[in-house]
C-alpha cells in the first residue's frame, strides 16, 4: 500500500481573527471529543470486540481485521480498519472497490456485520490515533478519489474523514442500490455525486453541534424501527441539536439578561416609592423563571422560527403576545406565592413592559418604525377580498424586494404573497420579511396546487444559466403564470462599472418584466423594461 501518495495542496480561505479563533476552538473541541469517545468506546466494547474476533476466527474466512487503503485529510493515504466480511482470497482483494448486496465474496457472518454496521467498529482505533474522526466525510479508495473534480477533492479532503457523516446516514443502505454487473457504473454515476454534495455541505457548515446531530441521526437510523426513515437534507445539516442552539439557546441567554435588567429597573422604580429588598440572587431566579415562561410561549407562537433581522410587523405582535402571556402567568404565580417571593405586583407589570421593549429592541433594532408602517399597509391591503396569489422563487435581495413591491406598491391590494420557495437549507420553515419559506425548488408544483397560486415570480439571479433554465422549467411546468423579476442589483453594478474603471465588465442581463405588466393591465413599460424597442408591453 502506497503511504506517500498525496493530492493537490489544500487552499485555506481567508478568515478574520474571530472566525479563526472560533474554528480553532471548534477543532479542539471536536478532537478532544473524538479521543474521549474513541477511548471509552474501545474500553466499553472490548468484550464484544473479542467475541466478534472469536466468531470470525471460528468461521475461518481469513484475517480478522481488514486494512484497506483510503485517502484521508489533505490527500494523505492511510489504512482504514474493518472487521473482515469477505473471504480472504485473491478475488476478494483484487475485486471491485465497491460492494453490492449480492456480492458472492461476503460471508454469512460478514453479511450480518455489514447490515448492523458493526464491521466499522475497529475504526475507533483510526479515530484515536488521529487518522479519522467520529464524524466527517466517509473516506474513499484512492482510485475513486482520482475521479473527483479537483475543487471537490480539495474541499472534501480538507477535513478528517469520519466513521459516519450525513451522506452515510442517507445512504446507509447503499449496498441495496447496487447489483453485481453494474456496480461501479451505478455508484459513480448515481450515488457518488449525491454523497459528495452532502459531504461538501458538511464541510461548509461543520461544527461540533453538527457532529452531535449526525451522531444522533446515526444512532436513530440503526434502530430497527427507524431503518426505513430518510431524514430530509435540511435536518441532516441543520439537525435538532444545532437547531436548539441556534434558535433557542442563544435567544434564551439574551432574553434572561434582558429580563434581569427589566426586573432591576422595575424594582428600582418601585423602591423609590417604598421599601423593596429583592437581592441579586432572588432577582436572578425570578429573571430565569420569567425567561422560561417567555421561551415556552415564544415556542408555541413560533417566535424562534423567525429571521429577526428580516422580520415584518406581524412578528412584532407575536412578540407582544408572547411577553403578555408570560407576564400574565408570572402575575398569577406571584399572587399565589407572593409572600415567599416578596415581589409587589407592580414590579411584574413594569418588568413585563420593560422586557417587551428590550426584546423588541434587540430583535428589531432600527426596523421598529418600518415594521409598524408595513403592518398598517398590510391591514389596509387585507380589505381587498379578490387578490392574485403569488409564490416567489428565491428569498434573497431580489425576492425580498418583490415582497416589498407587491405588498407596498400602487397595486398592493391586487396581490397576496403566499410564501417563498428557496433551496437554502437554513431558511426552511422560517419567515423573511413577514413571508414564510414554504419549501424548495422540487416543492414548487405541489405549492402551486396546494395554495392555488396564480403567479410564480422568479427572483433568483446569482445562479448559472443552466440552473436558471432548470428552475424556470419547473416553474413553467405548473399551471401558474411565470413572471421574472428585474435584476436591480445587477443593473446598478453594471452602471457603476460603466462609470468607473471596469469598462470591460459584462453588461447585466435584461430581465423581462412585461408579463406581469400585462397581468396588471398596464400599457406602459414597467420596471426592468428599459428598452421599449425590445420590451413592449
VODRENKE-319126 format. One record per residue (C-alpha): x, y, z; residue in one letter. Coordinates in pm, 1 decimal. Layout:
N
        X        Y        Z resn
        X        Y        Z    a
...
***
This chain:
537
        X        Y        Z resn
      0.0      0.0      0.0    x
    138.2    339.3   -102.5    x
    154.2    555.3    206.0    x
    315.7    859.0     37.3    x
     59.1    939.1   -231.2    x
    -83.2   1289.2   -194.4    x
   -327.4   1505.9   -380.7    x
   -322.1   1881.4   -457.0    x
   -250.0   2103.2   -159.3    x
   -544.5   2246.0     28.7    x
   -634.8   2610.3    -30.3    x
   -701.3   2783.1    300.2    x
   -969.8   3056.7    273.5    x
   -904.1   3391.9    435.5    x
  -1064.5   3427.9    775.4    x
  -1087.4   3702.8   1031.9    x
   -920.7   3656.4   1368.7    x
  -1261.4   3597.4   1529.5    x
  -1356.4   3333.2   1275.0    x
  -1014.8   3171.8   1310.4    x
  -1041.7   3154.6   1689.5    x
  -1390.8   3004.8   1668.9    x
  -1276.1   2749.2   1413.1    x
   -972.4   2662.6   1625.1    x
  -1187.8   2618.7   1935.3    x
  -1432.2   2403.4   1739.1    x
  -1148.9   2182.9   1606.9    x
  -1003.5   2148.9   1956.6    x
  -1342.8   2052.7   2099.6    x
  -1403.4   1806.5   1817.1    x
  -1064.8   1639.0   1858.1    x
  -1098.9   1615.7   2237.3    x
  -1442.7   1460.3   2196.2    x
  -1308.4   1215.5   1935.7    x
  -1028.1   1098.9   2164.2    x
  -1252.6   1062.7   2469.2    x
  -1531.9    884.4   2281.0    x
  -1297.3    651.8   2090.0    x
  -1104.3    555.4   2403.5    x
  -1423.0    499.1   2603.8    x
  -1576.1    303.6   2316.8    x
  -1279.1     71.2   2280.2    x
  -1276.2      1.9   2655.5    x
  -1653.6    -45.2   2687.5    x
  -1685.3   -257.5   2372.7    x
  -1376.4   -469.5   2438.5    x
  -1575.5   -783.6   2538.9    x
  -1796.3   -757.4   2230.9    x
  -1497.6   -694.0   2003.0    x
  -1328.6  -1007.0   2140.7    x
  -1647.6  -1204.5   2075.3    x
  -1655.5  -1089.0   1712.4    x
  -1287.2  -1181.7   1677.3    x
  -1363.4  -1529.0   1813.1    x
  -1657.3  -1576.9   1572.1    x
  -1451.6  -1460.7   1273.8    x
  -1168.7  -1695.8   1366.6    x
  -1415.9  -1978.7   1402.6    x
  -1563.7  -1901.7   1061.4    x
  -1216.7  -1932.6    912.6    x
  -1262.8  -1667.1    647.6    x
   -907.1  -1533.0    685.9    x
   -760.2  -1245.8    882.6    x
   -989.3  -1095.0   1142.5    x
   -925.0   -729.2   1059.4    x
   -910.3   -586.5    707.8    x
   -685.3   -287.7    642.2    x
   -777.9   -102.7    323.7    x
   -618.8    194.9    151.2    x
   -816.8    516.3    186.3    x
   -749.5    885.2    122.9    x
   -753.1   1097.0    436.0    x
   -710.5   1459.5    531.5    x
   -504.5   1672.2    289.8    x
   -487.8   1378.7     47.3    x
   -269.6   1152.7    265.4    x
   -332.8    781.2    239.4    x
   -398.6    569.5    547.4    x
   -521.6    219.9    626.9    x
   -885.2    202.0    734.5    x
   -966.1    -80.5    977.4    x
  -1272.7   -302.0    948.1    x
  -1374.4   -645.5   1060.1    x
  -1321.4   -868.7    757.0    x
  -1654.5   -958.6    597.5    x
  -1522.2  -1130.6    282.3    x
  -1335.5  -1448.4    219.7    x
   -962.9  -1391.2    212.7    x
   -893.5  -1485.9   -146.3    x
   -716.5  -1309.1   -436.6    x
  -1058.8  -1247.8   -593.5    x
  -1171.5  -1061.6   -283.5    x
   -863.7   -842.1   -257.5    x
   -846.1   -764.9   -629.9    x
  -1220.1   -726.9   -690.7    x
  -1441.6   -419.5   -714.9    x
  -1373.9   -126.7   -481.8    x
  -1749.4   -100.9   -409.7    x
  -1955.9   -387.0   -270.4    x
  -2307.9   -481.1   -381.6    x
  -2571.2   -650.9   -168.6    x
  -2548.5   -980.7   -355.7    x
  -2167.1   -986.8   -374.6    x
  -2060.1  -1355.5   -353.7    x
  -1739.2  -1264.6   -171.1    x
  -1928.2  -1180.0    151.7    x
  -1953.1  -1447.9    422.9    x
  -2266.5  -1519.3    624.4    x
  -2123.3  -1359.4    940.2    x
  -1988.6  -1075.1    727.1    x
  -2337.3  -1008.2    592.3    x
  -2468.3   -961.4    946.9    x
  -2176.8   -737.9   1040.9    x
  -2239.1   -521.7    732.6    x
  -2614.6   -495.1    790.0    x
  -2562.7   -381.5   1150.5    x
  -2256.5   -164.1   1061.9    x
  -2061.0   -342.0   1337.0    x
  -1779.6   -411.3   1090.2    x
  -1688.7    -41.1   1125.2    x
  -1611.3    -59.5   1499.8    x
  -1232.6   -110.7   1457.0    x
  -1222.2    239.6   1309.0    x
  -1238.0    369.5   1665.5    x
   -864.4    299.9   1662.9    x
   -828.4    514.0   1348.1    x
  -1009.6    790.0   1536.1    x
   -793.2    752.8   1846.8    x
   -464.9    791.3   1656.2    x
   -593.2   1088.7   1455.0    x
   -639.7    934.5   1109.9    x
  -1016.9    969.2   1127.6    x
  -1289.7   1144.4   1323.9    x
  -1620.7   1019.1   1456.3    x
  -1799.2   1246.4   1207.7    x
  -1669.5   1350.9    868.6    x
  -1689.7   1259.2    500.1    x
  -1652.9    885.4    456.3    x
  -1302.2    803.3    323.1    x
  -1286.3    665.2    -31.0    x
  -1048.9    438.4   -219.1    x
   -764.2    629.0   -393.7    x
   -881.7    504.5   -734.0    x
  -1227.0    656.6   -675.9    x
  -1087.6    982.4   -538.1    x
   -894.8   1029.4   -863.4    x
  -1229.7   1054.0  -1047.6    x
  -1342.4   1356.8   -841.9    x
  -1323.5   1711.3   -974.0    x
  -1028.0   1899.5   -829.1    x
  -1235.1   2161.1   -644.4    x
  -1449.6   1888.2   -486.3    x
  -1142.4   1686.3   -390.5    x
   -973.4   1986.0   -229.5    x
  -1282.2   2077.0    -27.3    x
  -1381.6   1727.7     90.6    x
  -1024.8   1630.0    180.6    x
   -970.2   1945.3    387.3    x
  -1107.1   1768.9    698.2    x
  -1054.0   1433.1    863.4    x
  -1273.3   1155.4    723.5    x
  -1527.5   1009.3    960.9    x
  -1690.4    687.8   1071.2    x
  -2026.6    845.5    994.5    x
  -2149.3   1150.2    802.1    x
  -2474.1   1299.1    668.8    x
  -2417.2   1104.6    345.8    x
  -2364.6    783.8    545.6    x
  -2697.2    835.0    720.7    x
  -2883.6    896.3    396.9    x
  -2709.0    613.6    208.3    x
  -2678.9    366.4    494.6    x
  -2841.9    101.1    272.4    x
  -2619.5    182.1    -22.7    x
  -2548.0   -183.6    -99.2    x
  -2916.3   -249.7   -168.6    x
  -2898.4      3.9   -454.4    x
  -2612.0   -182.4   -621.6    x
  -2618.5   -509.3   -808.8    x
  -2335.6   -723.7   -936.3    x
  -2267.1   -647.0  -1301.4    x
  -2305.7   -269.1  -1296.3    x
  -2176.1   -180.5   -951.9    x
  -1914.8     80.7  -1039.0    x
  -2125.7    245.9  -1308.8    x
  -2423.6    286.4  -1075.4    x
  -2207.2    406.4   -788.1    x
  -2006.6    662.3   -986.6    x
  -2299.2    798.7  -1187.7    x
  -2590.3    787.3   -941.9    x
  -2474.2    760.9   -581.6    x
  -2131.8    925.9   -560.3    x
  -2237.2   1273.8   -688.4    x
  -2511.2   1298.6   -426.6    x
  -2278.1   1180.2   -149.1    x
  -2012.4   1431.5   -249.5    x
  -2267.3   1712.4   -247.6    x
  -2368.1   1619.8    107.4    x
  -2001.2   1594.7    206.3    x
  -1942.5   1944.5     71.5    x
  -2240.1   2075.6    269.2    x
  -2098.5   1915.0    582.0    x
  -1754.4   2067.7    527.9    x
  -1900.4   2414.5    472.6    x
  -2127.1   2405.6    778.9    x
  -1924.2   2178.2   1007.2    x
  -1930.9   2241.8   1378.5    x
  -1924.2   2041.0   1697.6    x
  -2300.9   2076.5   1732.0    x
  -2349.4   1949.3   1376.0    x
  -2138.9   1645.4   1468.7    x
  -2372.0   1577.0   1761.5    x
  -2666.2   1596.5   1522.0    x
  -2505.2   1346.9   1282.3    x
  -2427.9   1108.9   1569.1    x
  -2789.5   1139.9   1683.4    x
  -2924.4   1054.6   1336.4    x
  -2675.9    768.2   1303.3    x
  -2795.9    616.0   1630.3    x
  -3160.2    662.1   1530.6    x
  -3140.3    504.8   1183.7    x
  -2957.2    200.0   1321.7    x
  -3262.7    117.2   1532.8    x
  -3493.4   -138.8   1364.3    x
  -3793.7     96.7   1387.5    x
  -3607.6    375.0   1203.2    x
  -3420.6    180.3    936.2    x
  -3654.5    293.9    659.9    x
  -3653.1    658.1    772.8    x
  -3461.9    901.4    549.3    x
  -3411.0   1240.5    719.4    x
  -3451.0   1541.3    486.4    x
  -3127.2   1714.5    389.8    x
  -3208.9   2023.2    594.6    x
  -3241.1   1804.9    907.2    x
  -2911.7   1631.3    831.3    x
  -2719.2   1959.3    809.8    x
  -2937.8   2163.8   1045.1    x
  -3045.2   1895.4   1290.5    x
  -3213.9   1906.7   1631.6    x
  -2901.7   1992.5   1834.3    x
  -2792.9   2276.5   1607.4    x
  -3149.7   2397.7   1574.3    x
  -3184.2   2402.5   1952.8    x
  -2863.4   2602.0   1996.9    x
  -2917.3   2841.4   1708.3    x
  -3287.7   2909.5   1750.5    x
  -3342.7   2866.2   2124.1    x
  -3033.2   2861.6   2343.0    x
  -2877.0   3183.4   2211.0    x
  -3200.3   3379.7   2243.1    x
  -3274.8   3224.9   2582.5    x
  -2945.0   3355.8   2720.4    x
  -3008.4   3701.9   2575.3    x
  -3368.3   3707.8   2699.3    x
  -3259.7   3608.7   3050.8    x
  -3017.8   3901.6   3058.7    x
  -3285.9   4141.0   2928.3    x
  -3535.0   4014.6   3186.6    x
  -3282.9   4059.7   3467.4    x
  -3224.9   4419.5   3356.7    x
  -3602.1   4477.9   3331.0    x
  -3665.8   4344.1   3683.4    x
  -3379.1   4552.8   3816.2    x
  -3517.7   4868.3   3652.4    x
  -3874.8   4794.6   3767.5    x
  -3754.6   4717.7   4118.5    x
  -3558.9   5042.4   4128.1    x
  -3867.1   5243.3   4032.1    x
  -4091.0   5069.9   4288.6    x
  -3823.6   5101.8   4555.1    x
  -3816.2   5477.6   4502.5    x
  -4172.5   5492.2   4638.2    x
  -4143.6   5234.3   4915.3    x
  -3930.0   4959.6   5070.3    x
  -3829.5   4667.4   4848.0    x
  -3549.8   4418.1   4915.4    x
  -3512.2   4150.7   4648.9    x
  -3141.0   4084.5   4636.2    x
  -2937.9   3980.3   4334.4    x
  -2988.2   3605.9   4389.3    x
  -3367.5   3627.7   4412.8    x
  -3386.8   3870.8   4120.1    x
  -3173.7   3634.8   3907.9    x
  -3400.8   3342.2   3993.4    x
  -3710.9   3542.2   3902.8    x
  -3548.5   3650.7   3575.2    x
  -3461.8   3290.4   3491.5    x
  -3817.1   3175.5   3564.4    x
  -3967.4   3453.7   3351.9    x
  -3729.1   3365.5   3067.8    x
  -3853.0   3006.2   3079.8    x
  -4212.2   3129.8   3062.7    x
  -4130.0   3364.3   2775.5    x
  -3939.3   3087.1   2596.8    x
  -4234.1   2848.0   2628.1    x
  -4486.4   3098.0   2492.8    x
  -4246.3   3207.1   2216.5    x
  -4204.0   2845.8   2110.8    x
  -4580.7   2793.2   2095.8    x
  -4623.9   3110.9   1890.4    x
  -4334.0   3028.6   1656.0    x
  -4118.1   3325.5   1759.3    x
  -3799.3   3117.4   1748.7    x
  -3863.4   3034.0   1383.4    x
  -3832.6   3396.6   1273.4    x
  -3533.5   3554.5   1098.2    x
  -3547.1   3866.1   1314.1    x
  -3302.8   4064.1   1101.6    x
  -3565.2   4049.3    825.4    x
  -3882.0   4025.3   1033.6    x
  -4203.3   4206.5    947.7    x
  -4453.6   4375.3   1172.4    x
  -4663.1   4059.5   1215.6    x
  -4381.4   3908.8   1422.8    x
  -4388.6   4217.1   1649.6    x
  -4743.4   4127.3   1751.5    x
  -4634.5   3771.5   1818.4    x
  -4354.9   3905.9   2040.6    x
  -4608.3   4120.4   2225.2    x
  -4844.0   3826.7   2288.6    x
  -4556.9   3602.2   2399.9    x
  -4449.3   3862.7   2655.7    x
  -4807.5   3930.3   2765.0    x
  -4881.6   3561.9   2824.9    x
  -4554.3   3511.3   3012.3    x
  -4623.5   3822.5   3221.2    x
  -4978.4   3708.3   3293.9    x
  -4861.6   3366.3   3412.2    x
  -4590.5   3527.5   3625.5    x
  -4850.1   3764.2   3773.6    x
  -5075.6   3470.0   3861.5    x
  -4791.0   3274.1   4020.2    x
  -4692.0   3579.4   4221.8    x
  -5048.8   3610.9   4352.0    x
  -5032.4   3256.4   4491.8    x
  -4681.6   3264.0   4637.3    x
  -4631.4   3639.0   4670.1    x
  -4535.9   3614.0   5036.8    x
  -4246.1   3380.4   4954.8    x
  -4119.0   3596.8   4670.7    x
  -4177.2   3931.4   4833.2    x
  -4245.3   4080.4   4491.5    x
  -4512.3   4352.8   4455.0    x
  -4747.4   4302.9   4155.4    x
  -4641.1   4640.4   4018.9    x
  -4289.5   4503.8   3966.4    x
  -4429.4   4223.0   3748.2    x
  -4626.3   4468.5   3535.5    x
  -4340.5   4714.8   3493.0    x
  -4084.7   4440.0   3433.3    x
  -4303.6   4284.7   3161.3    x
  -4331.0   4620.0   2985.8    x
  -3957.9   4687.0   3006.9    x
  -3878.3   4330.6   2898.5    x
  -4102.8   4365.5   2593.7    x
  -3919.3   4682.0   2498.5    x
  -3583.3   4509.9   2540.4    x
  -3692.1   4202.4   2342.9    x
  -3820.3   4421.9   2060.2    x
  -3514.2   4646.5   2051.4    x
  -3274.1   4353.4   2035.9    x
  -3472.4   4174.8   1765.9    x
  -3580.8   4468.9   1554.7    x
  -3342.2   4749.9   1638.4    x
  -3388.2   5008.3   1365.0    x
  -3666.6   4807.9   1197.0    x
  -3934.9   4903.6   1451.1    x
  -4057.8   5211.1   1267.0    x
  -4058.9   5043.8    925.2    x
  -4226.7   4736.0   1075.6    x
  -4515.7   4944.3   1214.8    x
  -4562.8   5113.9    877.9    x
  -4562.3   4780.0    698.0    x
  -4823.4   4643.5    939.1    x
  -5055.5   4937.8    867.6    x
  -5025.4   4891.9    492.5    x
  -5084.7   4518.1    519.8    x
  -5401.2   4579.4    725.2    x
  -5531.3   4815.7    454.8    x
  -5448.4   4566.1    181.2    x
  -5630.8   4286.0    361.3    x
  -5962.0   4461.4    293.0    x
  -5940.1   4352.1    -71.6    x
  -6106.0   4014.0    -99.4    x
  -6007.3   3924.5   -457.4    x
  -5628.5   3918.8   -476.8    x
  -5393.9   3723.8   -703.3    x
  -5198.5   3461.8   -508.0    x
  -4822.8   3484.4   -562.8    x
  -4533.5   3244.5   -493.2    x
  -4185.4   3400.0   -501.8    x
  -3897.5   3172.2   -604.9    x
  -3590.7   3295.2   -416.8    x
  -3584.9   3474.5    -80.8    x
  -3268.1   3677.6   -137.6    x
  -3249.6   4050.4   -208.2    x
  -3448.6   4023.3   -530.4    x
  -3718.5   3814.3   -361.7    x
  -3741.0   4049.7    -63.7    x
  -3760.7   4347.2   -299.7    x
  -4051.2   4183.1   -483.2    x
  -4218.0   4113.5   -148.5    x
  -4198.4   4482.2    -60.7    x
  -4304.8   4595.9   -409.1    x
  -4609.3   4368.7   -430.0    x
  -4710.1   4448.5    -71.0    x
  -4649.8   4824.0    -75.0    x
  -4662.1   4933.5   -438.7    x
  -4953.2   5104.2   -613.7    x
  -5113.1   4764.9   -685.8    x
  -5051.2   4616.6   -340.3    x
  -5417.3   4534.0   -289.4    x
  -5418.9   4315.7   -600.9    x
  -5160.8   4062.5   -477.6    x
  -5133.6   3822.8   -186.2    x
  -4786.2   3672.9   -132.8    x
  -4837.4   3316.5    -14.1    x
  -4470.1   3237.3     50.7    x
  -4117.6   3179.2    -76.2    x
  -3958.8   2875.5   -242.0    x
  -3585.6   2864.4   -169.0    x
  -3322.9   2586.5   -175.3    x
  -3131.0   2726.5    123.6    x
  -3146.8   2454.1    391.6    x
  -3126.3   2704.7    677.6    x
  -3428.2   2905.1    559.5    x
  -3680.0   2620.8    554.3    x
  -3979.7   2695.3    775.8    x
  -3873.3   3046.5    879.9    x
  -4032.1   3382.5    791.1    x
  -3848.2   3652.2    597.5    x
  -3998.9   3998.4    565.9    x
  -4319.3   3855.7    710.0    x
  -4342.2   3578.9    445.9    x
  -4276.9   3209.3    518.6    x
  -4034.7   2989.2    325.8    x
  -4267.5   2703.0    230.2    x
  -4029.0   2467.5     50.6    x
  -3759.5   2417.2   -210.6    x
  -3749.8   2400.7   -589.7    x
  -3892.1   2049.5   -610.8    x
  -4188.7   2161.9   -399.5    x
  -4296.9   2436.8   -641.9    x
  -4555.3   2224.0   -834.7    x
  -4705.5   2099.5   -507.6    x
  -4716.1   2450.9   -358.5    x
  -4889.1   2587.9   -668.3    x
  -5164.1   2327.8   -639.0    x
  -5196.6   2341.4   -261.4    x
  -5218.9   2720.9   -233.1    x
  -5395.8   2789.6   -564.8    x
  -5107.0   3002.5   -687.6    x
  -5182.7   3221.3   -988.1    x
  -4843.0   3386.1  -1039.2    x
  -4493.3   3248.8   -979.7    x
  -4236.8   3528.8   -956.5    x
  -3883.1   3412.2  -1041.4    x
  -3642.6   3624.3   -831.9    x
  -3303.8   3448.2   -847.4    x
  -3017.5   3596.8  -1047.9    x
  -2696.0   3475.3   -883.3    x
  -2703.6   3129.9  -1047.0    x
  -2568.9   2980.9  -1367.4    x
  -2766.5   2981.3  -1690.2    x
  -2810.8   2603.2  -1664.7    x
  -2955.5   2622.9  -1312.1    x
  -3171.1   2916.3  -1418.9    x
  -3312.6   2714.5  -1710.8    x
  -3383.6   2416.9  -1483.8    x
  -3566.0   2630.0  -1229.8    x
  -3768.6   2807.5  -1496.3    x
  -3867.6   2469.9  -1643.0    x
  -4002.1   2365.3  -1302.3    x
  -4197.3   2690.7  -1273.0    x
  -4330.9   2662.0  -1629.3    x
  -4449.1   2304.9  -1565.6    x
  -4716.0   2438.6  -1328.5    x
  -5049.6   2593.1  -1423.1    x
  -4941.5   2928.6  -1279.1    x
  -4816.2   3214.9  -1492.5    x
  -4445.1   3292.2  -1455.9    x
  -4300.0   3642.1  -1420.6    x
  -3926.7   3717.3  -1399.5    x
  -3827.7   3987.7  -1151.9    x
  -3576.3   4250.7  -1265.1    x
  -3214.8   4219.5  -1150.7    x
  -3194.4   4560.7   -984.5    x
  -2858.5   4497.5   -813.4    x
  -2711.1   4363.0  -1136.9    x
  -2824.7   4670.7  -1325.4    x
  -2679.1   4904.7  -1061.6    x
  -2348.8   4717.0  -1067.7    x
  -2348.2   4749.5  -1444.5    x
  -2397.0   5127.3  -1420.1    x
  -2118.5   5151.3  -1164.5    x
  -1886.0   4954.9  -1390.4    x
  -1963.5   5186.6  -1682.4    x
  -1889.0   5497.3  -1475.3    x
  -1577.2   5351.7  -1312.2    x
  -1261.1   5187.7  -1430.6    x
  -1409.6   4847.8  -1505.2    x
  -1533.2   4930.7  -1857.3    x
  -1486.5   4572.1  -1971.1    x
  -1732.7   4424.3  -1719.8    x
  -2013.8   4230.7  -1887.7    x
  -2343.9   4413.1  -1909.9    x
  -2619.0   4280.5  -1683.7    x
  -2872.3   4053.6  -1846.6    x
  -3200.1   4234.0  -1922.5    x
  -3491.0   4081.9  -1733.6    x
  -3834.6   4062.9  -1889.3    x
  -4098.9   4206.9  -1657.4    x
  -4359.5   4265.5  -1926.8    x
  -4566.7   3959.5  -1845.0    x
  -4651.0   4093.3  -1500.4    x
  -4728.4   4430.5  -1660.3    x
  -4991.4   4261.0  -1874.0    x
  -5133.2   4084.0  -1569.0    x
  -5179.4   4420.0  -1401.9    x
  -5335.4   4565.6  -1715.5    x
  -5062.8   4824.6  -1765.5    x
  -4968.1   4956.3  -2108.4    x
  -4652.0   5147.4  -2016.6    x
  -4316.7   4970.3  -1975.3    x
  -4271.8   4852.9  -1615.6    x
  -3958.8   4844.0  -1404.0    x
  -3694.6   4646.8  -1592.6    x
  -3828.3   4724.7  -1940.8    x
  -3552.2   4973.7  -2011.3    x
  -3556.6   4941.8  -2388.6    x
  -3903.0   4999.9  -2538.9    x
  -3775.2   4877.0  -2872.4    x
  -3701.8   4533.1  -2724.0    x
  -3961.3   4505.5  -2447.1    x
  -4301.0   4632.3  -2547.6    x
  -4592.2   4592.4  -2307.6    x
***
